[in-house]
Amino acid sequence: MPSGKPTLRDVAKAAGVSPMTASNALHGKPGVKDSTRAKVLAVAEKLDYRINLTASMLKSGRSNIIHIIVNEFDSPFYSKLVESLVTETTERGLTPFVEQTRYSPDAAKHALANNPFSGQLFDGEIIHASGLNAGVPLSAINHGRPLVLIDACEETPTFDTVNFPNEDGARAAVQHLIECGCHRIAIVGDGYSPRTELAHVESSSGLRLRGASGALLDAGLPYDESTNFIGYGSDSGIEAGHAIAEAMLEARAQSADDTAESRSPGTTRATGSTPAIDGIFCINDYAAFGVIRGLADYGIRVPDDVRVIGFDGATAGSYTTPTLSTVQVDLDQLAQFALDMITRRVEQRDQGDGRSDESAGMPATRATIGYTLVPRESTVGSANR
């Protein structure tokens, strides 16, 4: 082998493949068998081969760098999301570039439009849509690069989108509480919305509320303002837990008064106090953690006095006391769908005339990831797991 830095031809020769196959394997392009890709990557590592990014970009017009933008890093759920996206990106021979917005639409806009590398380095971008303002002209902001949205929840998608199983997962969570014997179920999320307003909702929280309320009404159970509480994180979840505990204690006291009055001699007035809340669906796991803490502050035990289930599948839920029942979403599948979409768009762009997806007229696609309902102590107790 010639002295000096190894070349692509050196890698191809050592791996027993053509230079084109070696290049495709190193750049994560489709059409290369997994075994061949692994062999080429192993040879490249052994020879200490490094892709000349500048030369590669000039020749192919691609950097093989995917820009990933999420709301935050300092959250176990988002760290799992980032891990899944980064793993899937690197396994395809691509390089992830990850940023956080801290839920700021301005930061999201800056990441898409004003990042020092955004105009020339990224082949495509994946962004969590909950950090964006409605009506933002994304194609103009990101200069028409291929774009995939996470959880955009649009009825008619304008970009390729991967959604969480918001409505179906929430419905399954409430059905689980009903199967556990709950008859008055509270919902902790963005607060009460009439069913008519949920018909065309386009947010993850709204879809979860639509699924949860639908399950209640289908079972003939109440869905009204008295069973809806605001709580989206641990702190607001604690406040919701306090409010629910107070409502439960008030219902218990009223029931005791009614019982005593009905037993009094000469009493003829019918009594019918509102039953106490005996089940709680939380829009995410961190709201559920807060709710359980808030209930405990008032001496309300989970699941003895009330059953609680969350949504998302945060790892911490398997270590809390009690362990948290949850709707666990498939983040690895989300990453696979998102990378399938973004790589397809990049390939279509390269094979086309350089126009953006929007102007090229290619219809946006949408996929919804799967979920698993995980019953734990907070709904079924320790003896029935």
C-alpha positions as semicolon CSV with decimal commas, in nm:
position;residue;x (nm);y (nm);z (nm)
1;M;0,000;0,000;0,000
2;P;0,136;0,349;-0,081
3;S;0,274;0,549;0,209
4;G;0,091;0,855;0,336
5;K;-0,278;0,900;0,405
6;P;-0,499;0,611;0,287
7;T;-0,735;0,685;0,001
8;L;-1,083;0,563;-0,085
9;R;-0,926;0,325;-0,338
10;D;-0,708;0,178;-0,062
11;V;-1,017;0,110;0,149
12;A;-1,202;-0,042;-0,146
13;K;-0,912;-0,269;-0,237
14;A;-0,865;-0,390;0,122
15;A;-1,238;-0,456;0,158
16;G;-1,260;-0,633;-0,178
17;V;-1,521;-0,398;-0,324
18;S;-1,534;-0,128;-0,590
19;P;-1,453;0,235;-0,499
20;M;-1,819;0,324;-0,567
21;T;-1,943;0,059;-0,322
22;A;-1,689;0,172;-0,063
23;S;-1,802;0,534;-0,104
24;N;-2,169;0,441;-0,076
25;A;-2,099;0,236;0,237
26;L;-1,899;0,512;0,403
27;H;-2,164;0,774;0,322
28;G;-2,458;0,568;0,442
29;K;-2,622;0,547;0,101
30;P;-2,883;0,280;0,028
31;G;-2,817;-0,023;-0,187
32;V;-2,527;-0,160;0,019
33;K;-2,571;-0,485;0,213
34;D;-2,529;-0,452;0,588
35;S;-2,246;-0,706;0,587
36;T;-2,062;-0,515;0,314
37;R;-2,114;-0,182;0,490
38;A;-1,980;-0,328;0,816
39;K;-1,674;-0,468;0,636
40;V;-1,597;-0,137;0,465
41;L;-1,635;0,058;0,789
42;A;-1,409;-0,187;0,972
43;V;-1,140;-0,156;0,702
44;A;-1,167;0,222;0,706
45;E;-1,118;0,224;1,082
46;K;-0,822;-0,014;1,058
47;L;-0,654;0,201;0,793
48;D;-0,744;0,520;0,982
49;Y;-0,919;0,650;0,671
50;R;-1,091;0,989;0,708
51;I;-1,342;1,130;0,463
52;N;-1,234;1,465;0,320
53;L;-1,557;1,649;0,395
54;T;-1,479;1,951;0,179
55;A;-1,386;1,743;-0,124
56;S;-1,680;1,512;-0,068
57;M;-1,926;1,802;-0,049
58;L;-1,784;1,961;-0,363
59;K;-1,815;1,633;-0,553
60;S;-2,150;1,507;-0,427
61;G;-2,321;1,817;-0,295
62;R;-2,381;1,633;0,031
63;S;-2,224;1,650;0,376
64;N;-2,404;1,347;0,529
65;I;-2,475;1,562;0,835
66;I;-2,828;1,563;0,976
67;H;-2,935;1,857;1,192
68;I;-3,145;1,738;1,490
69;I;-3,330;2,002;1,693
70;V;-3,513;1,911;2,016
71;N;-3,672;2,111;2,296
72;E;-3,423;2,025;2,569
73;F;-3,143;1,795;2,678
74;D;-3,200;1,813;3,056
75;S;-3,489;1,567;3,063
76;P;-3,479;1,187;3,074
77;F;-3,746;1,168;2,804
78;Y;-3,565;1,400;2,565
79;S;-3,232;1,235;2,638
80;K;-3,390;0,904;2,529
81;L;-3,531;1,071;2,218
82;V;-3,192;1,219;2,129
83;E;-3,021;0,887;2,195
84;S;-3,257;0,705;1,957
85;L;-3,216;0,968;1,684
86;V;-2,838;0,985;1,718
87;T;-2,802;0,605;1,721
88;E;-3,016;0,561;1,411
89;T;-2,833;0,844;1,232
90;T;-2,486;0,705;1,300
91;E;-2,590;0,348;1,217
92;R;-2,675;0,475;0,868
93;G;-2,327;0,618;0,825
94;L;-2,447;0,974;0,880
95;T;-2,335;1,234;1,131
96;P;-2,580;1,399;1,375
97;F;-2,554;1,765;1,475
98;V;-2,780;1,819;1,777
99;E;-2,920;2,145;1,920
100;Q;-3,178;2,235;2,184
101;T;-3,430;2,520;2,180
102;R;-3,553;2,515;2,543
103;Y;-3,907;2,548;2,403
104;S;-3,826;2,888;2,252
105;P;-3,971;2,951;1,903
106;D;-3,705;3,218;1,851
107;A;-3,432;2,966;1,934
108;A;-3,591;2,717;1,693
109;K;-3,598;2,980;1,420
110;H;-3,234;3,067;1,490
111;A;-3,134;2,699;1,473
112;L;-3,306;2,660;1,136
113;A;-3,206;2,988;0,975
114;N;-2,912;3,148;1,152
115;N;-2,695;2,861;1,270
116;P;-2,346;2,929;1,123
117;F;-2,367;2,595;0,941
118;S;-2,734;2,596;0,845
119;G;-2,694;2,742;0,499
120;Q;-2,439;2,497;0,366
121;L;-2,347;2,209;0,596
122;F;-2,667;2,017;0,669
123;D;-2,827;1,775;0,425
124;G;-3,153;1,784;0,616
125;E;-3,316;1,864;0,945
126;I;-3,534;1,688;1,203
127;I;-3,710;1,914;1,454
128;H;-3,960;1,863;1,734
129;A;-4,257;2,069;1,621
130;S;-4,385;2,149;1,971
131;G;-4,112;2,410;1,997
132;L;-4,240;2,604;1,695
133;N;-4,502;2,875;1,659
134;A;-4,802;2,798;1,441
135;G;-4,782;2,940;1,091
136;V;-4,403;2,967;1,080
137;P;-4,288;2,949;0,713
138;L;-4,046;2,664;0,770
139;S;-3,945;2,611;0,408
140;A;-3,838;2,974;0,381
141;I;-3,658;2,973;0,715
142;N;-3,449;2,663;0,648
143;H;-3,380;2,755;0,284
144;G;-3,579;2,463;0,143
145;R;-3,362;2,186;0,285
146;P;-3,530;1,848;0,347
147;L;-3,720;1,868;0,675
148;V;-3,895;1,618;0,902
149;L;-4,116;1,726;1,190
150;I;-4,169;1,530;1,511
151;D;-4,522;1,542;1,651
152;A;-4,653;1,822;1,430
153;C;-5,008;1,675;1,462
154;E;-5,142;1,862;1,157
155;E;-5,461;1,718;1,009
156;T;-5,308;1,775;0,666
157;P;-4,928;1,758;0,698
158;T;-4,723;2,020;0,516
159;F;-4,395;1,837;0,582
160;D;-4,302;1,476;0,645
161;T;-4,406;1,409;1,003
162;V;-4,361;1,139;1,267
163;N;-4,624;1,161;1,540
164;F;-4,657;1,007;1,883
165;P;-4,963;0,782;1,936
166;N;-5,133;1,065;2,120
167;E;-5,502;0,987;2,080
168;D;-5,486;0,608;2,074
169;G;-5,236;0,590;2,359
170;A;-5,443;0,819;2,582
171;R;-5,757;0,619;2,506
172;A;-5,576;0,297;2,602
173;A;-5,456;0,454;2,928
174;V;-5,808;0,553;3,035
175;Q;-5,948;0,217;2,927
176;H;-5,689;0,055;3,153
177;L;-5,811;0,262;3,449
178;I;-6,169;0,160;3,370
179;E;-6,066;-0,206;3,355
180;C;-5,906;-0,158;3,697
181;G;-6,249;-0,058;3,832
182;C;-6,226;0,321;3,823
183;H;-6,557;0,509;3,783
184;R;-6,459;0,875;3,825
185;I;-6,142;0,951;3,636
186;A;-5,955;1,281;3,639
187;I;-5,741;1,407;3,351
188;V;-5,429;1,610;3,423
189;G;-5,305;1,812;3,125
190;D;-5,392;2,144;2,964
191;G;-5,731;2,171;3,132
192;Y;-6,087;2,114;3,013
193;S;-6,195;2,163;2,653
194;P;-6,542;2,079;2,520
195;R;-6,553;1,783;2,284
196;T;-6,661;2,008;1,998
197;E;-6,336;2,202;2,028
198;L;-6,134;1,881;2,015
199;A;-6,275;1,766;1,681
200;H;-6,000;1,927;1,474
201;V;-5,731;1,983;1,736
202;E;-5,370;1,990;1,608
203;S;-5,157;1,952;1,922
204;S;-5,027;1,648;2,106
205;S;-5,192;1,756;2,433
206;G;-5,523;1,818;2,255
207;L;-5,513;1,478;2,086
208;R;-5,438;1,308;2,418
209;L;-5,732;1,489;2,573
210;R;-5,952;1,382;2,283
211;G;-5,850;1,018;2,328
212;A;-5,896;1,023;2,705
213;S;-6,232;1,200;2,698
214;G;-6,356;0,971;2,422
215;A;-6,278;0,664;2,633
216;L;-6,467;0,814;2,928
217;L;-6,775;0,900;2,727
218;D;-6,776;0,563;2,549
219;A;-6,787;0,398;2,892
220;G;-7,066;0,628;3,013
221;L;-6,837;0,804;3,261
222;P;-6,829;1,179;3,327
223;Y;-6,609;1,418;3,135
224;D;-6,647;1,775;3,257
225;E;-6,460;2,064;3,415
226;S;-6,473;1,904;3,760
227;T;-6,252;1,616;3,646
228;N;-5,993;1,818;3,449
229;F;-5,685;1,968;3,610
230;I;-5,392;2,166;3,472
231;G;-5,052;2,001;3,499
232;Y;-4,784;1,940;3,236
233;G;-4,468;1,889;3,443
234;S;-4,362;1,785;3,789
235;D;-4,421;2,122;3,958
236;S;-4,763;2,184;3,807
237;G;-4,835;1,815;3,863
238;I;-4,786;1,863;4,237
239;E;-5,037;2,149;4,229
240;A;-5,282;1,929;4,038
241;G;-5,225;1,653;4,294
242;H;-5,313;1,894;4,575
243;A;-5,630;2,004;4,394
244;I;-5,736;1,644;4,328
245;A;-5,665;1,546;4,688
246;E;-5,880;1,831;4,815
247;A;-6,162;1,729;4,581
248;M;-6,134;1,369;4,699
249;L;-6,141;1,464;5,066
250;E;-6,438;1,694;5,008
251;A;-6,626;1,416;4,829
252;R;-6,549;1,177;5,113
253;A;-6,674;1,425;5,372
254;Q;-6,991;1,489;5,176
255;S;-7,051;1,117;5,140
256;A;-7,008;1,069;5,515
257;D;-7,251;1,354;5,588
258;D;-7,506;1,208;5,347
259;T;-7,474;0,866;5,507
260;A;-7,520;1,007;5,855
261;E;-7,818;1,216;5,745
262;S;-7,984;0,921;5,572
263;R;-7,963;0,723;5,896
264;S;-8,120;0,998;6,106
265;P;-8,479;0,929;6,222
266;G;-8,742;1,098;6,007
267;T;-8,506;1,178;5,719
268;T;-8,675;1,158;5,381
269;R;-8,445;1,376;5,162
270;A;-8,266;1,176;4,896
271;T;-7,891;1,199;4,904
272;G;-7,656;1,165;4,608
273;S;-7,312;1,310;4,666
274;T;-7,055;1,310;4,385
275;P;-6,826;1,006;4,411
276;A;-6,461;1,067;4,486
277;I;-6,205;1,053;4,205
278;D;-6,060;0,702;4,192
279;G;-5,844;0,719;3,877
280;I;-5,611;0,977;3,720
281;F;-5,472;0,993;3,367
282;C;-5,175;1,229;3,332
283;I;-5,077;1,371;2,995
284;N;-4,713;1,274;3,056
285;D;-4,508;1,084;3,312
286;Y;-4,356;1,391;3,475
287;A;-4,699;1,533;3,548
288;A;-4,781;1,192;3,699
289;F;-4,474;1,203;3,923
290;G;-4,585;1,543;4,050
291;V;-4,946;1,430;4,099
292;I;-4,839;1,132;4,311
293;R;-4,621;1,362;4,523
294;G;-4,908;1,608;4,562
295;L;-5,151;1,334;4,664
296;A;-4,903;1,205;4,922
297;D;-4,889;1,551;5,081
298;Y;-5,256;1,502;5,172
299;G;-5,221;1,140;5,281
300;I;-5,378;1,002;4,962
301;R;-5,223;0,666;4,875
302;V;-5,158;0,533;4,524
303;P;-5,302;0,289;4,422
304;D;-5,497;0,215;4,743
305;D;-5,705;0,535;4,729
306;V;-5,665;0,635;4,364
307;R;-5,494;0,483;4,060
308;V;-5,256;0,687;3,841
309;I;-5,122;0,632;3,490
310;G;-4,887;0,848;3,282
311;F;-4,775;0,874;2,919
312;D;-4,436;0,856;2,740
313;G;-4,254;0,573;2,917
314;A;-3,990;0,768;3,111
315;T;-3,733;0,527;3,253
316;A;-3,765;0,684;3,599
317;G;-4,118;0,546;3,624
318;S;-3,982;0,197;3,681
319;Y;-3,792;0,314;3,992
320;T;-4,046;0,539;4,168
321;T;-4,255;0,435;4,468
322;P;-4,500;0,318;4,356
323;T;-4,368;0,233;4,012
324;L;-4,563;0,424;3,748
325;S;-4,799;0,266;3,497
326;T;-4,751;0,434;3,161
327;V;-4,805;0,435;2,787
328;Q;-4,454;0,367;2,660
329;V;-4,392;0,513;2,315
330;D;-4,151;0,348;2,071
331;L;-3,872;0,605;2,031
332;D;-3,652;0,367;1,832
333;Q;-3,931;0,333;1,578
334;L;-3,967;0,712;1,573
335;A;-3,599;0,743;1,487
336;Q;-3,627;0,483;1,212
337;F;-3,928;0,657;1,056
338;A;-3,764;1,000;1,078
339;L;-3,437;0,883;0,920
340;D;-3,625;0,694;0,648
341;M;-3,809;1,014;0,562
342;I;-3,512;1,249;0,570
343;T;-3,283;1,019;0,368
344;R;-3,558;0,964;0,110
345;R;-3,599;1,340;0,072
346;V;-3,225;1,391;0,038
347;E;-3,205;1,121;-0,231
348;Q;-3,501;1,273;-0,417
349;R;-3,340;1,615;-0,404
350;D;-3,012;1,480;-0,536
351;Q;-3,188;1,301;-0,821
352;G;-3,398;1,606;-0,906
353;D;-3,313;1,956;-1,014
354;G;-3,224;2,098;-0,675
355;R;-3,568;2,238;-0,603
356;S;-3,706;2,228;-0,250
357;D;-3,952;1,955;-0,152
358;E;-4,238;2,203;-0,146
359;S;-4,178;2,338;-0,495
360;A;-4,109;1,991;-0,634
361;G;-4,468;1,898;-0,544
362;M;-4,386;1,575;-0,360
363;P;-4,666;1,507;-0,110
364;A;-4,581;1,508;0,259
365;T;-4,605;1,176;0,440
366;R;-4,710;1,103;0,797
367;A;-4,639;0,811;1,029
368;T;-4,752;0,737;1,384
369;I;-4,528;0,529;1,608
370;G;-4,645;0,239;1,820
371;Y;-4,687;0,213;2,195
372;T;-4,705;-0,042;2,474
373;L;-4,927;-0,005;2,778
374;V;-4,709;-0,090;3,079
375;P;-4,913;-0,163;3,396
376;R;-4,718;-0,113;3,717
377;E;-4,789;-0,056;4,085
378;S;-4,961;0,281;4,045
379;T;-5,264;0,111;3,889
380;V;-5,248;-0,260;3,968
381;G;-5,054;-0,267;4,296
382;S;-4,749;-0,479;4,375
383;A;-4,937;-0,807;4,427
384;N;-5,104;-0,809;4,085
385;R;-4,812;-0,717;3,859
